[in-house]
Amino acid sequence: MDYVRGFDRDQMMMTTWDSMVDPDSTARLIDAFVNSLNLSDFGVKEMSREGRPPYDPRSLFKLYIYGSDNGIKSSRKLAKSCKVNVEVRWMLGGVEPDFRTISDFRKDNIDSLKKIFHEFNKRLSGAIEWGFTSIDGSKFNACNSKDNNFTKNKLDDRIKWLNGHIEEYLRILDDADKQEGFEEEPDKLTKEMVEEKLKEARERLAKYEGYQKLMEESGQSQMSLTDADAKLMKSKNGFAVAYNPQTAVDSETHLIRDYQMTNQVTDHGLLDSTLKEVREESEGVIEVVADRGYESEEDMIKCLEDGIIPHVITEDGKDGYQLEIPYEEADDADTESTDPERIKKALHAGVIPKAYKDVITDIEVIEVRRKVSDEPETEGVSESIYGTPEEMMKRAKEGYFVRDPERNLVYCPNGEILRQKCIKKNGNIRYANKNACRHCPNRNKCYKGRNNWKEIDFTKDCLEKPCKDWLKAGGKKPDNQGVKKGGYHFEKQKVVRFFLKPDRKKTAERMCLSEHPFGTIKRAMGFSYFLLRGLRKVTGEFALMCLGYNIKRAKNLLGFEKVMKYMAVGIC
């Protein structure tokens, strides 16, 4: 059988490097785009001029952008591409920087990558018309394992576990010292082995107690040892130490207009901050759609005041959101203007701006009674009425949940520690400890709900709550000495109340808009995790991911020739 034969490897050939690169190759777009940049405008640092001449920064930018477009992110793989990839050799003119040079260049110029991403979008804006924006977040794994991440509950469990082991090791050593003529058996731990394990347990206990003290002093809810900015987050695949980048995706082109890198565990309150730069670049009012994870009244009000219409998906059976803002009298409220300052002024005066007439209804100025504290807020540490942790623990074992405001924790009647889980919309702090409740022998005396653990809410003024079933089992009645009473009064205040009704047609398009770029970046491009560490560095790394996606999308949307025109000339 005859086969398609290749060329003879010993045959000489005459060709040019340019003929070896496809005429419609993305490498040509990247080359033209980077060559047209004035790198000094993006804060690119001058490289050392001593000794051997440095590599051209444009060559290294081309290399990184090409790598983001083709799923190559490691500096070692990029260095290998400089030797084996024809397109890379064509872009770089045959130079072969080593992996350390490539890595150091990214480290030194990490802040310029987001500016270059914005420059690419700015040039494309001359060829397209932007629509409304869709906001969503996704979890990208950080360079930090779960074993090197500690939450307060995790530290509590490990400290308790180590204390138990230390007590057991001490008991074994004490029994060995009391026995006369003690003979070591080959299948059991020797005295030297127990002493070594005791020393190791004490060292680990001191380390964990140091972590706990540091977290309580700094107010952190968790600590990551490898990447200090990364947080433990829940995703569809379980828990992972990750970041939560937010993308603003255009409805007409599916291009990523902007992004915000965050380590916030949830998406609450991230609408306005993610759209800040998009709003500054846009003329008039812009619209944004988001899922229920962004349901925050404060955030939606901030969006409206900044000239952003938030279409946040509502719960089933609800048509919109009842919002309330302070009333501010204004005789010259301008309803025609789209300037954020004038829009804000009109809203607080109880007037609907013309740009919001389709989404805001039933606006009215009313008087309401509000609780006002009589005591001024003071900075510093609150003092517990029970004094030391031992005294609070003793009080808790009488049948009370006792809150320590200094360390922001709650002692339960069984002697366990409940840590802050979240802060509710009404300002109450919710405490829980799932692991302790699952293994608690007295759970039936404390909690009989559907979940397997107890959740208890405290106001900032409340220092204890009775556990009624526990007290009832002991034949006691609850007292209220830990509940702070008074300290506030009611005042009448004028507020503006209105109804915000999201556009259901726009919210129905949300999933097709936001999921598309994340799916392409994670699956097609292979970027589901970060190589760099720290919020600042992963912000630059994500800029490369978004730029690689936008290059692919722009080429498919507009065609090679049209994109090349705007990349090479830089026409806006």
C-alpha positions as CSV (number, residue, x, y, z in Angstrom):
1,M,0.0,0.0,0.0
2,D,1.3,3.4,-0.9
3,Y,1.3,6.3,1.7
4,V,1.5,10.0,1.5
5,R,5.2,10.7,1.8
6,G,6.9,13.5,3.6
7,F,10.0,15.5,2.5
8,D,13.6,14.3,2.4
9,R,15.3,15.5,5.6
10,D,18.6,15.8,3.8
11,Q,17.2,18.0,1.1
12,M,18.1,21.7,1.2
13,M,15.4,24.3,0.8
14,M,15.3,28.1,0.4
15,T,12.5,30.0,2.1
16,T,11.7,33.0,4.3
17,W,10.5,33.0,7.9
18,D,7.5,35.0,6.9
19,S,6.3,32.3,4.4
20,M,6.3,29.8,7.2
21,V,3.6,31.7,9.2
22,D,0.0,31.4,8.0
23,P,-1.3,34.7,6.5
24,D,-4.2,34.7,8.9
25,S,-2.2,33.6,12.0
26,T,-3.1,35.1,15.4
27,A,0.7,35.6,15.8
28,R,0.5,38.4,13.1
29,L,-2.2,40.2,15.1
30,I,-0.2,40.0,18.3
31,D,2.9,41.1,16.5
32,A,1.2,44.2,15.0
33,F,-0.6,45.1,18.2
34,V,2.5,45.0,20.4
35,N,4.7,46.8,17.8
36,S,2.3,49.7,17.8
37,L,2.3,50.2,21.5
38,N,4.3,53.0,23.2
39,L,5.5,50.9,26.1
40,S,6.4,53.9,28.2
41,D,2.7,54.8,28.5
42,F,2.1,51.5,30.3
43,G,4.8,51.8,32.9
44,V,7.2,49.2,31.5
45,K,10.4,49.3,33.4
46,E,13.7,49.9,31.8
47,M,15.8,46.8,31.8
48,S,19.5,46.7,32.9
49,R,21.9,48.3,30.3
50,E,25.1,46.9,31.8
51,G,27.0,44.1,30.2
52,R,25.1,42.1,27.6
53,P,22.2,44.1,25.9
54,P,18.8,43.2,27.3
55,Y,16.0,41.5,25.4
56,D,13.4,43.8,23.7
57,P,10.4,44.2,26.1
58,R,8.1,44.0,23.0
59,S,9.5,40.5,22.3
60,L,8.6,39.3,25.8
61,F,5.1,40.9,25.7
62,K,4.5,39.1,22.4
63,L,5.6,35.8,24.0
64,Y,3.3,36.2,27.0
65,I,0.3,37.2,24.9
66,Y,0.9,34.4,22.4
67,G,1.1,32.0,25.3
68,S,-2.2,33.2,26.8
69,D,-3.9,32.7,23.4
70,N,-2.5,29.2,23.1
71,G,-2.8,27.9,26.6
72,I,0.9,28.2,27.5
73,K,1.4,29.9,30.8
74,S,4.6,28.4,32.4
75,S,7.8,30.3,31.8
76,R,9.7,27.1,31.1
77,K,7.2,26.1,28.4
78,L,7.4,29.5,26.9
79,A,11.1,29.2,26.9
80,K,10.8,25.9,25.1
81,S,8.4,27.5,22.6
82,C,11.1,30.0,21.6
83,K,13.1,27.0,20.3
84,V,10.5,24.7,18.7
85,N,7.5,26.9,17.8
86,V,7.8,28.5,14.3
87,E,5.3,31.3,15.0
88,V,7.1,32.2,18.2
89,R,10.5,32.2,16.5
90,W,9.0,34.5,13.8
91,M,7.6,37.0,16.3
92,L,10.8,37.1,18.4
93,G,13.2,37.1,15.5
94,G,14.8,33.9,16.6
95,V,16.0,35.1,20.1
96,E,15.8,32.5,22.8
97,P,15.4,34.0,26.3
98,D,15.7,31.5,29.2
99,F,12.8,30.8,31.6
100,R,14.2,33.0,34.4
101,T,14.4,36.0,32.1
102,I,10.8,35.4,31.0
103,S,9.6,34.9,34.5
104,D,11.4,38.0,35.9
105,F,10.0,40.2,33.1
106,R,6.5,39.3,34.0
107,K,7.2,39.9,37.7
108,D,8.7,43.3,37.0
109,N,5.9,44.4,34.7
110,I,2.9,42.7,36.1
111,D,1.0,46.0,36.6
112,S,1.2,46.9,32.9
113,L,-0.7,43.8,31.7
114,K,-4.2,45.1,32.7
115,K,-3.4,48.5,31.0
116,I,-2.5,46.6,27.8
117,F,-5.7,44.6,28.1
118,H,-7.7,47.9,28.2
119,E,-5.7,49.3,25.3
120,F,-6.8,46.3,23.2
121,N,-10.4,46.9,24.0
122,K,-10.1,50.6,23.4
123,R,-8.9,49.9,19.8
124,L,-11.7,47.4,19.1
125,S,-14.3,50.0,20.2
126,G,-13.9,51.7,16.9
127,A,-15.2,48.6,15.1
128,I,-18.0,47.5,17.4
129,E,-20.9,48.9,19.4
130,W,-21.1,47.9,23.0
131,G,-24.4,46.6,24.5
132,F,-25.4,46.0,28.1
133,T,-23.0,44.2,30.4
134,S,-23.3,40.9,32.3
135,I,-21.4,40.4,35.6
136,D,-20.4,37.1,37.1
137,G,-17.6,35.5,39.1
138,S,-15.8,32.2,39.0
139,K,-13.4,30.4,41.3
140,F,-9.8,29.9,40.0
141,N,-7.6,27.8,42.2
142,A,-4.7,29.6,43.9
143,C,-1.1,28.4,44.4
144,N,-2.0,27.2,47.8
145,S,-3.1,23.8,49.0
146,K,-6.0,23.3,51.5
147,D,-3.5,21.8,54.0
148,N,-1.8,25.2,54.1
149,N,-5.0,27.1,54.7
150,F,-6.4,27.5,58.2
151,T,-9.8,28.8,59.3
152,K,-10.6,29.6,63.0
153,N,-12.7,26.5,63.3
154,K,-10.0,24.3,61.7
155,L,-7.4,25.7,64.2
156,D,-9.8,25.1,67.1
157,D,-10.3,21.4,66.1
158,R,-6.5,20.8,65.6
159,I,-5.6,22.5,68.9
160,K,-8.2,20.4,70.7
161,W,-7.0,17.2,69.0
162,L,-3.3,18.0,69.9
163,N,-4.2,18.8,73.5
164,G,-5.9,15.4,73.7
165,H,-2.8,13.6,72.3
166,I,-0.4,15.5,74.6
167,E,-2.5,14.4,77.6
168,E,-2.4,10.8,76.4
169,Y,1.4,10.9,75.8
170,L,1.9,12.4,79.3
171,R,-0.2,9.7,80.8
172,I,1.8,7.0,79.0
173,L,5.1,8.4,80.3
174,D,3.7,8.8,83.8
175,D,2.6,5.1,83.8
176,A,6.0,4.1,82.6
177,D,7.8,6.0,85.3
178,K,5.5,4.4,88.0
179,Q,6.2,0.9,86.8
180,E,9.2,-0.8,88.4
181,G,11.3,-2.9,86.1
182,F,9.5,-1.6,83.0
183,E,10.2,-3.7,80.0
184,E,9.5,-2.3,76.5
185,E,7.5,-4.6,74.2
186,P,8.6,-4.7,70.5
187,D,5.0,-4.1,69.2
188,K,4.4,-1.0,71.4
189,L,5.8,2.5,71.4
190,T,9.1,2.9,73.4
191,K,9.6,5.6,75.9
192,E,11.9,7.5,73.5
193,M,9.3,7.3,70.7
194,V,6.6,8.7,73.0
195,E,8.9,11.5,74.1
196,E,9.7,12.3,70.5
197,K,6.0,12.4,69.6
198,L,5.2,14.5,72.6
199,K,7.9,17.0,71.5
200,E,6.5,17.1,68.0
201,A,2.9,17.6,69.2
202,R,3.9,20.5,71.5
203,E,5.8,22.2,68.6
204,R,2.7,21.8,66.3
205,L,0.4,23.1,69.2
206,A,2.6,26.2,69.6
207,K,2.6,26.8,65.9
208,Y,-1.2,26.5,65.7
209,E,-1.8,28.7,68.7
210,G,0.5,31.3,67.1
211,Y,-1.7,31.2,64.0
212,Q,-4.8,31.5,66.1
213,K,-3.5,34.5,68.0
214,L,-2.4,36.3,64.8
215,M,-5.8,35.8,63.2
216,E,-7.6,37.1,66.3
217,E,-5.4,40.2,66.5
218,S,-5.7,41.0,62.8
219,G,-9.4,40.1,62.5
220,Q,-8.8,37.7,59.7
221,S,-11.3,34.9,59.2
222,Q,-8.8,32.5,57.7
223,M,-5.0,32.3,56.9
224,S,-3.2,30.9,53.8
225,L,0.5,30.2,54.3
226,T,1.7,29.9,50.7
227,D,-0.4,32.7,49.2
228,A,-1.5,35.0,51.9
229,D,-4.3,36.7,49.8
230,A,-6.0,33.4,48.7
231,K,-9.1,32.3,50.5
232,L,-10.9,29.0,51.0
233,M,-14.0,29.1,48.9
234,K,-16.9,26.8,48.0
235,S,-17.4,25.9,44.3
236,K,-19.3,23.3,42.3
237,N,-16.4,20.9,42.8
238,G,-16.2,21.4,46.6
239,F,-13.9,23.6,48.7
240,A,-10.6,25.0,47.3
241,V,-8.2,27.8,48.1
242,A,-8.9,30.2,45.3
243,Y,-9.6,33.7,44.0
244,N,-13.0,35.0,42.7
245,P,-12.4,37.1,39.6
246,Q,-15.4,39.1,38.4
247,T,-15.8,39.7,34.6
248,A,-17.9,42.3,32.8
249,V,-19.0,40.7,29.5
250,D,-20.6,42.7,26.7
251,S,-24.0,41.4,25.4
252,E,-23.4,42.2,21.7
253,T,-19.9,40.8,21.2
254,H,-19.3,38.5,24.2
255,L,-16.0,40.3,24.7
256,I,-14.7,40.9,28.3
257,R,-14.9,44.6,28.8
258,D,-13.3,44.7,32.2
259,Y,-12.6,42.5,35.2
260,Q,-11.9,42.8,38.9
261,M,-9.8,40.4,40.8
262,T,-11.1,39.6,44.3
263,N,-10.6,37.2,47.1
264,Q,-14.1,37.7,48.4
265,V,-15.8,34.4,49.1
266,T,-19.2,35.5,47.8
267,D,-20.3,38.0,45.0
268,H,-22.2,40.3,47.3
269,G,-21.4,44.0,46.8
270,L,-19.2,43.6,43.8
271,L,-21.5,45.0,41.0
272,D,-20.6,48.7,41.3
273,S,-16.9,48.2,41.9
274,T,-16.5,45.8,38.9
275,L,-18.2,48.3,36.6
276,K,-16.3,51.4,37.8
277,E,-14.0,51.7,34.7
278,V,-16.7,50.7,32.2
279,R,-18.9,53.5,33.5
280,E,-16.1,56.0,33.2
281,E,-15.5,55.0,29.6
282,S,-19.2,55.0,28.6
283,E,-21.4,57.9,27.7
284,G,-24.8,57.9,29.4
285,V,-26.3,55.3,31.6
286,I,-25.2,51.7,31.3
287,E,-27.1,48.5,32.2
288,V,-25.9,45.4,33.9
289,V,-27.4,41.9,34.6
290,A,-26.4,39.6,37.4
291,D,-27.6,36.5,39.2
292,R,-29.0,36.3,42.7
293,G,-25.6,36.1,44.2
294,Y,-25.3,39.9,43.8
295,E,-28.5,40.6,45.6
296,S,-27.4,43.5,47.9
297,E,-29.6,46.5,48.4
298,E,-26.6,48.7,49.3
299,D,-24.8,47.7,46.1
300,M,-27.9,48.2,43.9
301,I,-28.4,51.7,45.3
302,K,-24.8,52.5,44.8
303,C,-25.1,51.4,41.1
304,L,-28.2,53.6,40.6
305,E,-26.4,56.6,42.1
306,D,-23.5,56.0,39.7
307,G,-25.5,55.8,36.6
308,I,-25.7,52.0,36.4
309,I,-29.1,50.2,36.0
310,P,-28.7,46.8,37.9
311,H,-30.9,44.0,36.6
312,V,-30.4,41.4,39.4
313,I,-32.4,38.2,39.1
314,T,-35.1,38.1,41.7
315,E,-36.5,35.2,43.8
316,D,-39.5,33.3,42.4
317,G,-42.7,35.2,42.9
318,K,-41.0,38.6,43.2
319,D,-41.1,41.3,40.5
320,G,-38.3,43.5,41.9
321,Y,-36.8,45.1,44.9
322,Q,-38.1,47.7,47.4
323,L,-35.3,50.1,48.0
324,E,-34.9,53.0,50.4
325,I,-32.5,55.9,50.5
326,P,-32.2,59.0,52.7
327,Y,-34.2,62.1,51.5
328,E,-32.2,65.2,50.6
329,E,-34.2,68.3,49.5
330,A,-33.2,69.8,46.2
331,D,-35.0,72.5,44.2
332,D,-33.0,72.1,41.0
333,A,-33.2,68.3,40.5
334,D,-32.3,67.6,36.9
335,T,-34.2,64.6,35.5
336,E,-32.7,64.9,31.9
337,S,-29.0,64.6,32.8
338,T,-27.1,61.3,32.8
339,D,-24.3,62.6,34.9
340,P,-23.9,60.4,38.0
341,E,-23.9,63.4,40.4
342,R,-27.1,64.8,39.0
343,I,-28.8,61.4,38.9
344,K,-27.9,60.8,42.6
345,K,-29.2,64.3,43.5
346,A,-32.5,63.6,41.7
347,L,-33.0,60.2,43.4
348,H,-32.4,61.5,46.9
349,A,-34.9,64.3,46.1
350,G,-37.6,61.7,45.3
351,V,-37.6,62.4,41.6
352,I,-37.2,59.6,38.9
353,P,-34.4,60.5,36.4
354,K,-35.6,60.1,32.8
355,A,-33.0,57.3,32.2
356,Y,-34.6,55.2,34.9
357,K,-38.3,55.7,34.0
358,D,-38.6,52.1,32.7
359,V,-37.1,50.4,35.8
360,I,-38.1,52.6,38.8
361,T,-41.7,53.0,39.8
362,D,-43.8,54.0,42.9
363,I,-41.3,56.5,44.2
364,E,-42.4,58.4,47.3
365,V,-41.0,60.5,50.1
366,I,-42.2,59.2,53.5
367,E,-41.5,59.5,57.2
368,V,-40.3,56.4,59.1
369,R,-39.2,55.7,62.7
370,R,-35.6,54.6,63.0
371,K,-33.6,53.2,66.0
372,V,-30.8,55.6,67.0
373,S,-28.1,54.6,69.4
374,D,-27.5,56.9,72.4
375,E,-23.9,55.8,72.9
376,P,-21.2,57.0,70.5
377,E,-19.3,54.3,68.7
378,T,-15.8,54.0,70.2
379,E,-12.8,52.3,68.7
380,G,-10.9,49.7,70.6
381,V,-11.6,46.4,72.3
382,S,-14.9,45.8,74.0
383,E,-14.7,44.4,77.5
384,S,-16.6,41.3,78.4
385,I,-18.7,41.4,81.5
386,Y,-17.3,37.9,82.4
387,G,-13.6,38.8,82.3
388,T,-11.3,35.9,81.4
389,P,-12.1,33.1,78.9
390,E,-12.2,30.6,81.8
391,E,-14.9,32.6,83.5
392,M,-16.9,32.9,80.3
393,M,-16.5,29.1,79.8
394,K,-17.8,28.5,83.3
395,R,-20.8,30.7,82.7
396,A,-21.5,28.9,79.4
397,K,-21.5,25.5,81.1
398,E,-24.4,26.6,83.3
399,G,-26.6,26.6,80.1
400,Y,-25.8,29.7,78.1
401,F,-24.3,30.7,74.8
402,V,-21.7,33.3,75.9
403,R,-20.2,35.7,73.4
404,D,-16.7,37.1,73.7
405,P,-16.6,40.4,71.7
406,E,-12.9,40.7,72.0
407,R,-12.1,37.5,70.2
408,N,-15.4,37.4,68.3
409,L,-16.5,33.9,69.3
410,V,-19.2,32.2,71.3
411,Y,-18.8,29.5,74.0
412,C,-21.5,26.9,74.0
413,P,-22.9,25.0,77.1
414,N,-20.9,21.9,76.1
415,G,-17.6,23.9,76.2
416,E,-17.1,24.2,72.5
417,I,-16.2,27.3,70.6
418,L,-18.6,28.7,67.9
419,R,-17.0,31.0,65.3
420,Q,-18.5,33.7,63.1
421,K,-20.1,32.3,60.0
422,C,-21.5,35.4,58.5
423,I,-23.1,38.8,59.1
424,K,-26.8,39.0,58.2
425,K,-28.5,41.9,56.4
426,N,-29.9,43.2,59.7
427,G,-26.4,43.4,61.2
428,N,-26.7,40.4,63.4
429,I,-23.6,38.1,63.6
430,R,-24.2,34.4,63.1
431,Y,-22.0,31.8,64.9
432,A,-21.7,28.1,64.3
433,N,-19.3,25.1,64.5
434,K,-20.5,22.3,62.3
435,N,-17.9,19.7,63.3
436,A,-18.3,20.2,67.1
437,C,-22.1,19.9,66.8
438,R,-21.9,16.7,64.7
439,H,-19.9,15.0,67.5
440,C,-21.6,16.6,70.5
441,P,-23.0,14.1,73.0
442,N,-25.5,16.7,74.3
443,R,-26.9,17.9,71.0
444,N,-30.4,16.9,71.9
445,K,-30.3,19.2,74.9
446,C,-29.3,22.1,72.7
447,Y,-30.7,21.8,69.1
448,K,-33.4,19.8,67.5
449,G,-33.7,21.4,64.1
450,R,-33.3,19.9,60.6
451,N,-29.6,20.7,60.2
452,N,-26.9,18.8,62.0
453,W,-25.5,21.8,63.7
454,K,-26.6,24.8,65.8
455,E,-26.5,28.4,64.4
456,I,-27.1,31.3,66.8
457,D,-27.4,35.0,66.1
458,F,-26.1,37.8,68.3
459,T,-26.5,41.6,68.0
460,K,-23.4,43.7,68.7
461,D,-24.9,44.6,72.2
462,C,-25.9,41.0,73.2
463,L,-23.3,39.0,75.2
464,E,-25.3,35.9,76.2
465,K,-28.3,33.9,75.2
466,P,-29.9,31.1,77.3
467,C,-30.1,27.5,76.0
468,K,-33.6,26.9,77.2
469,D,-33.7,23.1,76.8
470,W,-30.3,22.8,78.6
471,L,-31.6,24.9,81.5
472,K,-34.9,23.1,81.6
473,A,-33.1,19.7,81.8
474,G,-31.1,21.1,84.8
475,G,-34.2,22.6,86.5
476,K,-33.1,26.2,86.0
477,K,-34.6,29.4,84.7
478,P,-32.8,31.8,82.3
479,D,-31.7,35.2,83.5
480,N,-30.9,38.2,81.3
481,Q,-27.8,39.6,82.8
482,G,-25.8,39.3,79.6
483,V,-28.4,41.2,77.5
484,K,-27.7,44.9,77.1
485,K,-30.9,46.9,77.4
486,G,-31.6,50.5,76.5
487,G,-28.9,52.7,74.9
488,Y,-31.1,53.8,72.0
489,H,-34.1,55.8,71.1
490,F,-36.4,56.2,68.0
491,E,-36.4,59.2,65.7
492,K,-38.5,60.2,62.7
493,Q,-36.6,60.4,59.4
494,K,-37.5,61.3,55.8
495,V,-36.6,58.6,53.3
496,V,-37.2,58.0,49.6
497,R,-38.7,54.6,48.9
498,F,-39.1,53.2,45.4
499,F,-39.5,49.9,43.5
500,L,-36.7,48.7,41.2
501,K,-38.0,46.3,38.5
502,P,-35.3,44.4,36.6
503,D,-35.8,43.7,32.9
504,R,-36.6,40.0,32.6
505,K,-35.6,39.7,28.9
506,K,-32.1,40.9,29.8
507,T,-31.7,38.7,32.8
508,A,-32.7,35.7,30.8
509,E,-29.6,36.2,28.6
510,R,-27.2,36.3,31.6
511,M,-26.1,32.7,31.6
512,C,-25.3,32.7,27.9
513,L,-23.2,35.8,28.3
514,S,-21.1,35.2,31.5
515,E,-20.6,31.5,31.3
516,H,-19.2,31.6,27.8
517,P,-15.9,33.4,28.5
518,F,-15.3,31.5,31.7
519,G,-15.9,28.2,29.9
520,T,-13.5,29.1,27.1
521,I,-10.8,30.3,29.5
522,K,-11.0,27.2,31.7
523,R,-11.7,24.5,29.2
524,A,-10.5,25.5,25.7
525,M,-7.5,27.6,27.0
526,G,-6.7,25.4,30.0
527,F,-6.5,28.3,32.6
528,S,-8.3,27.1,35.7
529,Y,-5.7,28.0,38.2
530,F,-3.1,30.7,38.9
531,L,0.7,30.2,38.9
532,L,1.5,33.5,40.6
533,R,0.9,34.4,44.3
534,G,-0.7,37.5,45.7
535,L,-3.7,39.6,44.7
536,R,-1.6,42.1,42.7
537,K,0.2,39.4,40.7
538,V,-2.8,37.3,39.9
539,T,-4.6,40.5,38.7
540,G,-1.9,40.7,36.0
541,E,-2.0,37.0,35.3
542,F,-5.8,37.2,34.8
543,A,-5.3,40.1,32.4
544,L,-3.3,37.8,30.1
545,M,-6.2,35.2,30.2
546,C,-8.8,37.8,29.4
547,L,-6.6,39.3,26.6
548,G,-6.0,35.9,25.1
549,Y,-9.8,35.2,25.1
550,N,-10.6,38.6,23.6
551,I,-8.1,38.1,20.8
552,K,-9.8,34.8,19.9
553,R,-13.2,36.3,20.1
554,A,-12.4,39.4,18.1
555,K,-10.8,37.4,15.3
556,N,-13.9,35.1,15.1
557,L,-16.3,38.1,15.3
558,L,-14.7,40.6,13.0
559,G,-12.4,38.6,10.8
560,F,-8.6,38.8,10.5
561,E,-8.3,41.7,8.2
562,K,-10.5,44.1,10.2
563,V,-8.9,43.3,13.5
564,M,-5.4,43.7,11.9
565,K,-6.4,47.1,10.7
566,Y,-7.2,48.4,14.2
567,M,-4.3,46.6,15.9
568,A,-1.6,47.8,13.5
569,V,-2.8,51.4,13.1
570,G,-4.3,51.9,16.6
571,I,-7.4,53.7,15.3
572,C,-10.0,54.2,18.0
